[in-house]
C-alpha cells in the first residue's frame, strides 16, 4: 500500500466497529479522502492480516478486529 493510504488506515482503525471487513474500511476512507490513492480490497486485507486479528469469515469475506 502507498504511504498516504497506510496513514489513513492507521487513523481510521480506532473508529471502526468491533469487527469489520477490508471493504468497509476502504469505503470509509474513500468517503473522506476520495479515490485518488484508493487501494484494492486485497492489499488492504493483506495489511490488516498482519496488523489486526482475523476473527473469521462471513459470506466468504474475512472479518478483522483491532488489536487492543
N, CA, C and O atoms as a CHARMM CRD file, in Angstrom:
* protein
*
  272
    1    1 UNK  N      0.84600  -1.18000   0.00000 PROA 1      0.00000
    2    1 UNK  CA     0.00000   0.00000   0.00000 PROA 1      0.00000
    3    1 UNK  C      0.88600   1.23600   0.00000 PROA 1      0.00000
    4    1 UNK  O      2.00600   1.21200   0.51000 PROA 1      0.00000
    5    2 UNK  N      0.37200   2.31500  -0.57700 PROA 2      0.00000
    6    2 UNK  CA     1.14500   3.54000  -0.57700 PROA 2      0.00000
    7    2 UNK  C      1.08300   4.20100   0.80200 PROA 2      0.00000
    8    2 UNK  O      0.22500   3.87000   1.62100 PROA 2      0.00000
    9    3 UNK  N      1.99700   5.13100   1.04600 PROA 3      0.00000
   10    3 UNK  CA     2.14200   5.73500   2.38100 PROA 3      0.00000
   11    3 UNK  C      0.91200   6.52700   2.80100 PROA 3      0.00000
   12    3 UNK  O      0.51500   6.48300   3.96500 PROA 3      0.00000
   13    4 UNK  N      0.31000   7.24500   1.87000 PROA 4      0.00000
   14    4 UNK  CA    -0.87500   8.03300   2.21900 PROA 4      0.00000
   15    4 UNK  C     -2.00700   7.13300   2.68600 PROA 4      0.00000
   16    4 UNK  O     -2.62100   7.39000   3.72200 PROA 4      0.00000
   17    5 UNK  N     -2.28100   6.10000   1.94000 PROA 5      0.00000
   18    5 UNK  CA    -3.39400   5.21300   2.28900 PROA 5      0.00000
   19    5 UNK  C     -3.10800   4.47200   3.58600 PROA 5      0.00000
   20    5 UNK  O     -4.01700   4.27300   4.39100 PROA 5      0.00000
   21    6 UNK  N     -1.86900   4.06200   3.80400 PROA 6      0.00000
   22    6 UNK  CA    -1.49900   3.40300   5.05800 PROA 6      0.00000
   23    6 UNK  C     -1.73700   4.32000   6.24300 PROA 6      0.00000
   24    6 UNK  O     -2.24400   3.88100   7.27600 PROA 6      0.00000
   25    7 UNK  N     -1.38100   5.56900   6.10800 PROA 7      0.00000
   26    7 UNK  CA    -1.58700   6.55000   7.17700 PROA 7      0.00000
   27    7 UNK  C     -3.07500   6.72500   7.46800 PROA 7      0.00000
   28    7 UNK  O     -3.47400   6.82700   8.62800 PROA 7      0.00000
   29    8 UNK  N     -3.89100   6.76000   6.42500 PROA 8      0.00000
   30    8 UNK  CA    -5.34000   6.91400   6.59800 PROA 8      0.00000
   31    8 UNK  C     -5.93600   5.67700   7.27700 PROA 8      0.00000
   32    8 UNK  O     -6.84600   5.79300   8.09900 PROA 8      0.00000
   33    9 UNK  N     -5.41800   4.49100   6.93000 PROA 9      0.00000
   34    9 UNK  CA    -5.89700   3.25700   7.55900 PROA 9      0.00000
   35    9 UNK  C     -5.59200   3.29000   9.05300 PROA 9      0.00000
   36    9 UNK  O     -6.45200   2.95600   9.86900 PROA 9      0.00000
   37   10 UNK  N     -4.38500   3.68500   9.41400 PROA 10     0.00000
   38   10 UNK  CA    -3.99700   3.73800  10.82600 PROA 10     0.00000
   39   10 UNK  C     -4.87100   4.72500  11.58600 PROA 10     0.00000
   40   10 UNK  O     -5.23900   4.46300  12.73100 PROA 10     0.00000
   41   11 UNK  N     -5.21000   5.85200  10.97200 PROA 11     0.00000
   42   11 UNK  CA    -6.07100   6.83500  11.63300 PROA 11     0.00000
   43   11 UNK  C     -7.51100   6.34800  11.74900 PROA 11     0.00000
   44   11 UNK  O     -8.20100   6.69500  12.70800 PROA 11     0.00000
   45   12 UNK  N     -7.96900   5.55700  10.79600 PROA 12     0.00000
   46   12 UNK  CA    -9.36600   5.11300  10.75900 PROA 12     0.00000
   47   12 UNK  C     -9.62100   3.88000  11.62700 PROA 12     0.00000
   48   12 UNK  O    -10.75700   3.65500  12.04300 PROA 12     0.00000
   49   13 UNK  N     -8.59800   3.08200  11.90800 PROA 13     0.00000
   50   13 UNK  CA    -8.79000   1.84900  12.66900 PROA 13     0.00000
   51   13 UNK  C     -9.47000   2.05300  14.02700 PROA 13     0.00000
   52   13 UNK  O    -10.36700   1.27600  14.35200 PROA 13     0.00000
   53   14 UNK  N     -9.10000   3.04500  14.83500 PROA 14     0.00000
   54   14 UNK  CA    -9.78800   3.20500  16.12400 PROA 14     0.00000
   55   14 UNK  C    -11.27200   3.55800  15.99200 PROA 14     0.00000
   56   14 UNK  O    -12.03000   3.36900  16.94300 PROA 14     0.00000
   57   15 UNK  N    -11.69500   4.06000  14.85000 PROA 15     0.00000
   58   15 UNK  CA   -13.07800   4.46900  14.65000 PROA 15     0.00000
   59   15 UNK  C    -13.95700   3.35900  14.08300 PROA 15     0.00000
   60   15 UNK  O    -15.17200   3.52500  13.97200 PROA 15     0.00000
   61   16 UNK  N    -13.35400   2.23200  13.72500 PROA 16     0.00000
   62   16 UNK  CA   -14.10400   1.12900  13.12900 PROA 16     0.00000
   63   16 UNK  C    -14.87600   0.37600  14.20700 PROA 16     0.00000
   64   16 UNK  O    -14.48000   0.38700  15.37300 PROA 16     0.00000
   65   17 UNK  N    -15.99300  -0.28900  13.82200 PROA 17     0.00000
   66   17 UNK  CA   -16.74200  -1.10300  14.79900 PROA 17     0.00000
   67   17 UNK  C    -15.90400  -2.28800  15.27100 PROA 17     0.00000
   68   17 UNK  O    -14.77500  -2.48200  14.82000 PROA 17     0.00000
   69   18 UNK  N    -16.46600  -3.07300  16.17800 PROA 18     0.00000
   70   18 UNK  CA   -15.72500  -4.18300  16.78500 PROA 18     0.00000
   71   18 UNK  C    -15.16800  -5.15000  15.73700 PROA 18     0.00000
   72   18 UNK  O    -13.99100  -5.50500  15.80200 PROA 18     0.00000
   73   19 UNK  N    -15.98000  -5.58000  14.78100 PROA 19     0.00000
   74   19 UNK  CA   -15.49300  -6.40100  13.67000 PROA 19     0.00000
   75   19 UNK  C    -15.83500  -5.68400  12.36700 PROA 19     0.00000
   76   19 UNK  O    -16.87700  -5.03900  12.25000 PROA 19     0.00000
   77   20 UNK  N    -14.94400  -5.80800  11.40000 PROA 20     0.00000
   78   20 UNK  CA   -15.12100  -5.10400  10.13100 PROA 20     0.00000
   79   20 UNK  C    -14.41200  -5.85300   9.02900 PROA 20     0.00000
   80   20 UNK  O    -13.61400  -6.75200   9.29100 PROA 20     0.00000
   81   21 UNK  N    -14.70500  -5.48100   7.78800 PROA 21     0.00000
   82   21 UNK  CA   -14.05500  -6.06800   6.62500 PROA 21     0.00000
   83   21 UNK  C    -13.16400  -5.02200   5.96600 PROA 21     0.00000
   84   21 UNK  O    -13.26000  -3.83200   6.26700 PROA 21     0.00000
   85   22 UNK  N    -12.30100  -5.47500   5.07000 PROA 22     0.00000
   86   22 UNK  CA   -11.44000  -4.55900   4.33300 PROA 22     0.00000
   87   22 UNK  C    -12.27200  -3.62300   3.46000 PROA 22     0.00000
   88   22 UNK  O    -11.92500  -2.45500   3.28400 PROA 22     0.00000
   89   23 UNK  N    -13.36700  -4.14000   2.91800 PROA 23     0.00000
   90   23 UNK  CA   -14.24100  -3.33300   2.06900 PROA 23     0.00000
   91   23 UNK  C    -14.89500  -2.19900   2.86400 PROA 23     0.00000
   92   23 UNK  O    -15.00700  -1.08100   2.36200 PROA 23     0.00000
   93   24 UNK  N    -15.32300  -2.47400   4.08900 PROA 24     0.00000
   94   24 UNK  CA   -15.91900  -1.43400   4.93000 PROA 24     0.00000
   95   24 UNK  C    -14.90000  -0.35000   5.26000 PROA 24     0.00000
   96   24 UNK  O    -15.22200   0.83800   5.24300 PROA 24     0.00000
   97   25 UNK  N    -13.67100  -0.76100   5.56000 PROA 25     0.00000
   98   25 UNK  CA   -12.61400   0.20700   5.85800 PROA 25     0.00000
   99   25 UNK  C    -12.31600   1.07100   4.63900 PROA 25     0.00000
  100   25 UNK  O    -12.17800   2.28900   4.75600 PROA 25     0.00000
  101   26 UNK  N    -12.21600   0.44300   3.47200 PROA 26     0.00000
  102   26 UNK  CA   -11.95100   1.19000   2.23700 PROA 26     0.00000
  103   26 UNK  C    -13.07400   2.18700   1.95700 PROA 26     0.00000
  104   26 UNK  O    -12.81200   3.32200   1.55900 PROA 26     0.00000
  105   27 UNK  N    -14.31600   1.76700   2.16300 PROA 27     0.00000
  106   27 UNK  CA   -15.46300   2.63400   1.91100 PROA 27     0.00000
  107   27 UNK  C    -15.38800   3.89600   2.78600 PROA 27     0.00000
  108   27 UNK  O    -15.64300   4.99600   2.29600 PROA 27     0.00000
  109   28 UNK  N    -15.04900   3.75300   4.05000 PROA 28     0.00000
  110   28 UNK  CA   -14.95800   4.90500   4.95000 PROA 28     0.00000
  111   28 UNK  C    -13.83000   5.85500   4.52900 PROA 28     0.00000
  112   28 UNK  O    -13.99000   7.07400   4.58700 PROA 28     0.00000
  113   29 UNK  N    -12.69600   5.29700   4.10800 PROA 29     0.00000
  114   29 UNK  CA   -11.56700   6.13700   3.71100 PROA 29     0.00000
  115   29 UNK  C    -11.87100   6.86500   2.40700 PROA 29     0.00000
  116   29 UNK  O    -11.52700   8.03700   2.25900 PROA 29     0.00000
  117   30 UNK  N    -12.51200   6.18100   1.46000 PROA 30     0.00000
  118   30 UNK  CA   -12.86100   6.81400   0.18400 PROA 30     0.00000
  119   30 UNK  C    -13.86400   7.94600   0.40700 PROA 30     0.00000
  120   30 UNK  O    -13.79600   8.97100  -0.27200 PROA 30     0.00000
  121   31 UNK  N    -14.79400   7.77100   1.35200 PROA 31     0.00000
  122   31 UNK  CA   -15.74400   8.84700   1.66300 PROA 31     0.00000
  123   31 UNK  C    -15.02800  10.10200   2.15000 PROA 31     0.00000
  124   31 UNK  O    -15.43900  11.21400   1.81900 PROA 31     0.00000
  125   32 UNK  N    -13.97200   9.94000   2.92300 PROA 32     0.00000
  126   32 UNK  CA   -13.26300  11.07600   3.49500 PROA 32     0.00000
  127   32 UNK  C    -12.24400  11.68400   2.54100 PROA 32     0.00000
  128   32 UNK  O    -12.11100  12.90600   2.47500 PROA 32     0.00000
  129   33 UNK  N    -11.51200  10.83300   1.79100 PROA 33     0.00000
  130   33 UNK  CA   -10.35700  11.31200   1.03100 PROA 33     0.00000
  131   33 UNK  C    -10.48000  11.17300  -0.47600 PROA 33     0.00000
  132   33 UNK  O     -9.60100  11.64000  -1.20100 PROA 33     0.00000
  133   34 UNK  N    -11.52500  10.55500  -0.96500 PROA 34     0.00000
  134   34 UNK  CA   -11.67200  10.37700  -2.40600 PROA 34     0.00000
  135   34 UNK  C    -10.94400   9.13600  -2.89200 PROA 34     0.00000
  136   34 UNK  O    -10.38700   8.37600  -2.10000 PROA 34     0.00000
  137   35 UNK  N    -10.95700   8.94200  -4.19200 PROA 35     0.00000
  138   35 UNK  CA   -10.41500   7.71100  -4.77500 PROA 35     0.00000
  139   35 UNK  C     -9.02400   7.86400  -5.36700 PROA 35     0.00000
  140   35 UNK  O     -8.52700   6.92200  -5.98500 PROA 35     0.00000
  141   36 UNK  N     -8.38300   8.99600  -5.20700 PROA 36     0.00000
  142   36 UNK  CA    -7.09000   9.22500  -5.85300 PROA 36     0.00000
  143   36 UNK  C     -6.03600   8.20800  -5.42400 PROA 36     0.00000
  144   36 UNK  O     -5.26900   7.74000  -6.26500 PROA 36     0.00000
  145   37 UNK  N     -5.97500   7.85600  -4.15300 PROA 37     0.00000
  146   37 UNK  CA    -4.96400   6.92200  -3.66000 PROA 37     0.00000
  147   37 UNK  C     -5.57500   5.60400  -3.19700 PROA 37     0.00000
  148   37 UNK  O     -4.91400   4.84200  -2.49100 PROA 37     0.00000
  149   38 UNK  N     -6.80300   5.31800  -3.57000 PROA 38     0.00000
  150   38 UNK  CA    -7.50600   4.13400  -3.07000 PROA 38     0.00000
  151   38 UNK  C     -6.82700   2.85000  -3.53400 PROA 38     0.00000
  152   38 UNK  O     -6.44900   2.71000  -4.69700 PROA 38     0.00000
  153   39 UNK  N     -6.68400   1.93000  -2.60600 PROA 39     0.00000
  154   39 UNK  CA    -6.09800   0.62200  -2.88200 PROA 39     0.00000
  155   39 UNK  C     -7.22200  -0.39100  -3.11700 PROA 39     0.00000
  156   39 UNK  O     -8.38500  -0.12200  -2.81600 PROA 39     0.00000
  157   40 UNK  N     -6.86500  -1.54700  -3.65400 PROA 40     0.00000
  158   40 UNK  CA    -7.83800  -2.61600  -3.83200 PROA 40     0.00000
  159   40 UNK  C     -8.03800  -3.33000  -2.50000 PROA 40     0.00000
  160   40 UNK  O     -7.16800  -3.28600  -1.63000 PROA 40     0.00000
  161   41 UNK  N     -9.18500  -3.98700  -2.34200 PROA 41     0.00000
  162   41 UNK  CA    -9.50200  -4.64400  -1.07800 PROA 41     0.00000
  163   41 UNK  C     -8.49100  -5.72600  -0.71700 PROA 41     0.00000
  164   41 UNK  O     -8.25900  -5.97100   0.46700 PROA 41     0.00000
  165   42 UNK  N     -7.88600  -6.37700  -1.70100 PROA 42     0.00000
  166   42 UNK  CA    -6.91900  -7.43900  -1.43500 PROA 42     0.00000
  167   42 UNK  C     -5.69700  -6.90100  -0.70800 PROA 42     0.00000
  168   42 UNK  O     -5.24700  -7.50800   0.26300 PROA 42     0.00000
  169   43 UNK  N     -5.14900  -5.77700  -1.15400 PROA 43     0.00000
  170   43 UNK  CA    -3.96600  -5.23000  -0.49300 PROA 43     0.00000
  171   43 UNK  C     -4.30800  -4.69600   0.89500 PROA 43     0.00000
  172   43 UNK  O     -3.48900  -4.78200   1.81000 PROA 43     0.00000
  173   44 UNK  N     -5.50600  -4.14800   1.05900 PROA 44     0.00000
  174   44 UNK  CA    -5.94000  -3.69900   2.38500 PROA 44     0.00000
  175   44 UNK  C     -6.06000  -4.91300   3.30900 PROA 44     0.00000
  176   44 UNK  O     -5.63100  -4.86100   4.46200 PROA 44     0.00000
  177   45 UNK  N     -6.63700  -5.99500   2.81000 PROA 45     0.00000
  178   45 UNK  CA    -6.78300  -7.21500   3.59400 PROA 45     0.00000
  179   45 UNK  C     -5.44400  -7.80700   3.99900 PROA 45     0.00000
  180   45 UNK  O     -5.30200  -8.29300   5.12100 PROA 45     0.00000
  181   46 UNK  N     -4.46300  -7.77500   3.11200 PROA 46     0.00000
  182   46 UNK  CA    -3.13300  -8.28200   3.44000 PROA 46     0.00000
  183   46 UNK  C     -2.50700  -7.45500   4.55900 PROA 46     0.00000
  184   46 UNK  O     -1.88700  -8.00800   5.46700 PROA 46     0.00000
  185   47 UNK  N     -2.66500  -6.14300   4.49800 PROA 47     0.00000
  186   47 UNK  CA    -2.12800  -5.27300   5.55400 PROA 47     0.00000
  187   47 UNK  C     -2.85100  -5.54400   6.87200 PROA 47     0.00000
  188   47 UNK  O     -2.21500  -5.63400   7.92200 PROA 47     0.00000
  189   48 UNK  N     -4.18300  -5.67400   6.81900 PROA 48     0.00000
  190   48 UNK  CA    -4.96300  -5.92800   8.03100 PROA 48     0.00000
  191   48 UNK  C     -4.61100  -7.28500   8.64600 PROA 48     0.00000
  192   48 UNK  O     -4.61100  -7.41800   9.87000 PROA 48     0.00000
  193   49 UNK  N     -4.31400  -8.28600   7.82800 PROA 49     0.00000
  194   49 UNK  CA    -3.94300  -9.60400   8.33700 PROA 49     0.00000
  195   49 UNK  C     -2.67000  -9.52700   9.17200 PROA 49     0.00000
  196   49 UNK  O     -2.53100 -10.25200  10.15700 PROA 49     0.00000
  197   50 UNK  N     -1.75200  -8.66600   8.79000 PROA 50     0.00000
  198   50 UNK  CA    -0.50600  -8.51300   9.54100 PROA 50     0.00000
  199   50 UNK  C     -0.66700  -7.65900  10.78900 PROA 50     0.00000
  200   50 UNK  O      0.05300  -7.86700  11.76500 PROA 50     0.00000
  201   51 UNK  N     -1.60000  -6.69500  10.78500 PROA 51     0.00000
  202   51 UNK  CA    -1.68100  -5.72300  11.86900 PROA 51     0.00000
  203   51 UNK  C     -2.92700  -5.83400  12.73900 PROA 51     0.00000
  204   51 UNK  O     -3.02700  -5.13500  13.74700 PROA 51     0.00000
  205   52 UNK  N     -3.86600  -6.68100  12.38400 PROA 52     0.00000
  206   52 UNK  CA    -5.09900  -6.85700  13.15500 PROA 52     0.00000
  207   52 UNK  C     -5.32100  -8.34300  13.41000 PROA 52     0.00000
  208   52 UNK  O     -4.57600  -9.18800  12.91600 PROA 52     0.00000
  209   53 UNK  N     -6.33500  -8.64100  14.17300 PROA 53     0.00000
  210   53 UNK  CA    -6.69200 -10.02800  14.47900 PROA 53     0.00000
  211   53 UNK  C     -7.76600 -10.47100  13.48700 PROA 53     0.00000
  212   53 UNK  O     -8.77000  -9.78400  13.29800 PROA 53     0.00000
  213   54 UNK  N     -7.54700 -11.62200  12.85900 PROA 54     0.00000
  214   54 UNK  CA    -8.54600 -12.18400  11.94900 PROA 54     0.00000
  215   54 UNK  C     -9.52500 -12.98100  12.79600 PROA 54     0.00000
  216   54 UNK  O     -9.14400 -13.96300  13.43400 PROA 54     0.00000
  217   55 UNK  N    -10.79200 -12.56000  12.80400 PROA 55     0.00000
  218   55 UNK  CA   -11.82100 -13.18300  13.63400 PROA 55     0.00000
  219   55 UNK  C    -12.40200 -14.41400  12.95700 PROA 55     0.00000
  220   55 UNK  O    -12.62900 -15.42900  13.61600 PROA 55     0.00000
  221   56 UNK  N    -12.64200 -14.34300  11.68400 PROA 56     0.00000
  222   56 UNK  CA   -13.24100 -15.45600  10.94800 PROA 56     0.00000
  223   56 UNK  C    -13.70800 -14.98300   9.59200 PROA 56     0.00000
  224   56 UNK  O    -13.23500 -13.97000   9.07700 PROA 56     0.00000
  225   57 UNK  N    -14.64500 -15.72500   9.01300 PROA 57     0.00000
  226   57 UNK  CA   -15.18500 -15.38200   7.70500 PROA 57     0.00000
  227   57 UNK  C    -16.68800 -15.28500   7.78700 PROA 57     0.00000
  228   57 UNK  O    -17.34200 -16.01100   8.53500 PROA 57     0.00000
  229   58 UNK  N    -17.22200 -14.36700   6.99800 PROA 58     0.00000
  230   58 UNK  CA   -18.66800 -14.22900   6.86300 PROA 58     0.00000
  231   58 UNK  C    -18.96000 -14.03000   5.38500 PROA 58     0.00000
  232   58 UNK  O    -18.50200 -13.05800   4.78500 PROA 58     0.00000
  233   59 UNK  N    -19.71700 -14.94400   4.79800 PROA 59     0.00000
  234   59 UNK  CA   -20.03600 -14.90600   3.36500 PROA 59     0.00000
  235   59 UNK  C    -18.77500 -14.87400   2.50700 PROA 59     0.00000
  236   59 UNK  O    -18.75000 -14.20400   1.47400 PROA 59     0.00000
  237   60 UNK  N    -17.73300 -15.58700   2.91800 PROA 60     0.00000
  238   60 UNK  CA   -16.50300 -15.66800   2.15100 PROA 60     0.00000
  239   60 UNK  C    -15.58600 -14.46700   2.29700 PROA 60     0.00000
  240   60 UNK  O    -14.59800 -14.36300   1.57000 PROA 60     0.00000
  241   61 UNK  N    -15.88500 -13.55500   3.21600 PROA 61     0.00000
  242   61 UNK  CA   -15.07700 -12.35400   3.42400 PROA 61     0.00000
  243   61 UNK  C    -14.51300 -12.39600   4.83600 PROA 61     0.00000
  244   61 UNK  O    -15.23600 -12.67300   5.79300 PROA 61     0.00000
  245   62 UNK  N    -13.20400 -12.11800   4.96400 PROA 62     0.00000
  246   62 UNK  CA   -12.58600 -12.15900   6.29100 PROA 62     0.00000
  247   62 UNK  C    -13.03700 -10.99000   7.15100 PROA 62     0.00000
  248   62 UNK  O    -13.19600  -9.86800   6.67000 PROA 62     0.00000
  249   63 UNK  N    -13.24000 -11.27400   8.42900 PROA 63     0.00000
  250   63 UNK  CA   -13.58000 -10.25600   9.41500 PROA 63     0.00000
  251   63 UNK  C    -12.35400  -9.98300  10.27400 PROA 63     0.00000
  252   63 UNK  O    -11.63900 -10.90600  10.66300 PROA 63     0.00000
  253   64 UNK  N    -12.12000  -8.72100  10.56300 PROA 64     0.00000
  254   64 UNK  CA   -10.96400  -8.30300  11.33800 PROA 64     0.00000
  255   64 UNK  C    -11.40400  -7.61300  12.61500 PROA 64     0.00000
  256   64 UNK  O    -12.51100  -7.08300  12.70700 PROA 64     0.00000
  257   65 UNK  N    -10.50100  -7.62800  13.61100 PROA 65     0.00000
  258   65 UNK  CA   -10.73600  -6.93100  14.86600 PROA 65     0.00000
  259   65 UNK  C     -9.45000  -6.20700  15.22900 PROA 65     0.00000
  260   65 UNK  O     -8.35200  -6.73000  15.03600 PROA 65     0.00000
  261   66 UNK  N     -9.59700  -4.99300  15.75700 PROA 66     0.00000
  262   66 UNK  CA    -8.41300  -4.21600  16.15000 PROA 66     0.00000
  263   66 UNK  C     -7.66400  -4.90600  17.28500 PROA 66     0.00000
  264   66 UNK  O     -8.26400  -5.58200  18.12000 PROA 66     0.00000
  265   67 UNK  N     -6.35400  -4.72900  17.30300 PROA 67     0.00000
  266   67 UNK  CA    -5.58100  -5.18800  18.45100 PROA 67     0.00000
  267   67 UNK  C     -5.65300  -4.09700  19.50600 PROA 67     0.00000
  268   67 UNK  O     -5.47500  -2.91600  19.20800 PROA 67     0.00000
  269   68 UNK  N     -5.91100  -4.49800  20.71900 PROA 68     0.00000
  270   68 UNK  CA    -6.04900  -3.52000  21.80600 PROA 68     0.00000
  271   68 UNK  C     -4.72000  -3.26400  22.46600 PROA 68     0.00000
  272   68 UNK  O     -4.63800  -2.46900  23.40300 PROA 68     0.00000
